[in-house]
Amino acid sequence: GIPLRAIDEVFREVEAGAADYGVVPVENSTEGVVNHTLDMFLQSPLRICGEVQMRINHHLITRAAELRAVRRIYSHRQSLAQCREWLDANLPRVEQIEVSSNGEAARRVREEADAAAIAGQCAADIYQLPTLVRNIEDEPNNTTRFLIVGNQPIQPSGDDKTALLVASLNRPGALFNLLEPLARHNVSMNRIESRPSRRGMWDYVFFIDLDGHAQDQPVSGALAELKEQASLFRVLGSYPKGVL
């Protein structure tokens, strides 16, 4: 695997053919959805090929010998939020600086003796940095869901989910009409997220996760009807459900 500094870099590398697949975070059990990943699907042709759920342990990585020597903390906004209570209790007056990824945070700390990064053990190993405090996440069962993105369609496995990107027509009852075929075909929807469409002010798109594969009934029948009600319709991918 090749570590990259930001989510958009992962998409670009796979789109350019420099990598067959990329792995990007999409949802955390503590802080919710990773909006940057969802927004990339508005402009990227890549599809979702799989998912992985992982327990996440955050460490305070620094060249400083003790906590009181730390002047700045770098990390991704999600990681800062997942360690908020620990930071408030142990480093309440230290500046927190958001960066594009925890890998980028570790890279900066390698150059700054009075800075620290919140990151995983992998980042510490790559940049050969010592860990001052381990497991500083506020929730011991902190879990992140990652998507595997690529160009290949995935065949049914028998235990799949399907991700959609859709927008409803601008008329009364449009969202209800958009989702009604799912209920009528007895297709279970287990997640829906709205994001600005970037096509106009207060115009939104919806990311929807369904149980089942797009090639299988009853999902395929429901999707055919849903498409007729949508102003934008794209199957982002059908892929096997991830396990922890």
Residue pairs with C-beta under 8 A, 6 or more apart in sequence:
1 23
2 13
2 19
3 103
3 122
3 123
3 126
4 10
4 13
4 101
4 103
5 100
5 101
5 103
5 104
5 107
6 100
6 101
6 104
7 24
7 25
7 34
7 36
7 37
7 40
7 100
7 101
8 36
8 40
10 22
10 23
10 24
10 149
11 22
11 24
11 40
11 44
11 46
11 149
13 19
13 22
14 20
14 21
14 22
14 46
14 149
14 150
14 151
15 44
15 45
15 46
20 150
21 49
21 148
21 149
21 150
22 46
22 148
22 149
22 150
23 52
23 146
23 147
23 148
23 149
24 34
24 37
24 40
24 146
24 147
24 149
25 34
25 37
25 78
25 144
25 145
25 146
25 147
26 33
26 34
26 37
26 38
26 51
26 145
26 146
26 147
27 33
27 34
27 144
27 145
28 34
28 56
28 78
28 82
28 142
28 143
28 144
28 145
29 139
29 141
29 142
29 143
29 144
30 81
30 82
30 137
30 138
30 139
30 142
31 78
31 81
31 82
33 193
34 78
35 195
37 147
38 193
38 195
38 207
39 195
41 165
41 207
41 236
42 165
42 195
42 197
42 198
42 205
44 149
45 151
46 149
46 150
46 151
47 149
47 150
47 151
47 152
47 153
47 235
47 236
47 237
48 147
48 148
48 149
48 163
48 236
48 237
48 239
49 148
49 149
49 150
49 152
49 154
49 237
49 239
50 147
50 148
50 154
50 239
50 240
50 242
51 145
51 146
51 147
51 148
51 161
51 239
51 240
51 241
51 242
52 145
52 146
52 148
52 242
53 143
53 144
53 145
53 146
53 242
53 243
53 244
54 143
54 144
54 146
54 244
55 141
55 142
55 143
55 244
56 82
56 120
56 137
56 142
56 143
56 144
57 120
57 121
57 134
57 135
57 137
57 142
58 79
58 82
58 83
58 118
58 119
58 120
58 135
58 136
58 137
58 142
59 118
59 119
59 120
59 121
59 124
59 131
59 132
59 133
59 134
59 135
59 136
60 70
60 73
60 116
60 117
60 118
60 131
60 132
60 133
60 134
60 136
61 106
61 109
61 116
61 117
61 118
61 119
61 123
61 124
61 129
61 130
61 131
61 132
62 70
62 109
62 115
62 116
62 117
62 129
62 130
62 132
63 109
63 110
63 112
63 113
63 129
63 130
64 70
64 113
64 114
64 115
64 116
64 132
66 132
67 90
67 91
67 132
67 133
69 114
70 91
70 94
70 114
70 115
70 116
71 94
71 95
71 114
71 115
72 94
72 95
72 96
72 97
72 112
72 114
72 115
72 116
73 80
73 87
73 91
73 94
73 95
73 96
73 97
73 115
73 116
73 117
73 118
74 97
74 99
74 104
74 105
74 108
74 109
74 115
74 116
74 117
74 118
75 83
75 96
75 97
75 98
75 99
75 102
75 105
75 117
75 118
75 119
76 98
76 99
76 100
76 101
76 102
76 105
77 98
79 102
79 118
79 119
80 87
80 96
80 98
80 118
82 137
82 138
82 139
82 142
83 118
83 136
83 137
83 138
84 138
85 138
86 136
86 137
86 138
87 94
87 96
87 136
90 133
90 136
99 105
99 108
102 117
102 118
102 119
102 120
102 123
103 119
103 123
103 126
105 117
105 118
105 119
105 123
106 117
106 119
106 123
106 124
106 126
106 127
106 129
107 127
108 115
108 117
109 115
109 116
109 117
109 127
109 129
110 127
110 128
110 129
116 132
117 123
117 129
118 136
121 131
123 129
124 130
124 131
143 244
145 242
148 239
153 237
153 238
154 160
154 237
154 238
154 239
154 240
155 215
156 213
156 215
156 216
156 238
157 213
157 240
159 240
159 241
160 211
160 212
160 213
160 216
160 238
160 239
160 240
160 241
161 190
161 209
161 210
161 211
161 212
161 238
161 239
161 241
162 209
162 210
162 211
162 212
162 213
162 214
162 219
162 223
162 235
162 237
162 238
163 207
163 208
163 209
163 210
163 235
163 236
163 237
163 238
163 239
164 206
164 207
164 208
164 209
164 210
164 223
164 226
164 233
164 234
164 235
164 236
165 205
165 206
165 207
165 232
165 233
165 234
165 236
166 178
166 205
166 206
166 208
166 226
166 230
166 232
166 233
166 234
167 197
167 203
167 204
167 205
167 206
167 230
167 231
167 232
168 174
168 175
168 177
168 178
168 206
168 229
168 230
168 231
169 229
169 230
169 231
170 231
174 229
175 206
177 229
178 206
178 226
178 229
178 230
179 189
179 226
180 229
181 187
181 221
181 222
181 223
181 225
181 226
181 229
182 188
182 189
182 210
182 222
182 226
184 222
184 225
185 218
185 219
185 221
185 222
185 225
186 218
187 210
187 211
187 212
187 218
187 219
187 222
188 210
188 211
188 212
189 208
189 209
189 210
190 209
190 210
190 211
191 207
191 208
191 209
192 206
192 207
192 208
192 209
193 206
193 207
194 204
194 205
194 206
194 207
195 204
195 205
195 206
195 207
196 203
196 204
196 205
197 203
197 204
197 205
197 232
205 232
207 236
210 219
210 222
211 219
212 218
212 219
212 238
213 219
213 238
214 220
214 223
214 235
214 238
215 238
223 235
226 233
227 233
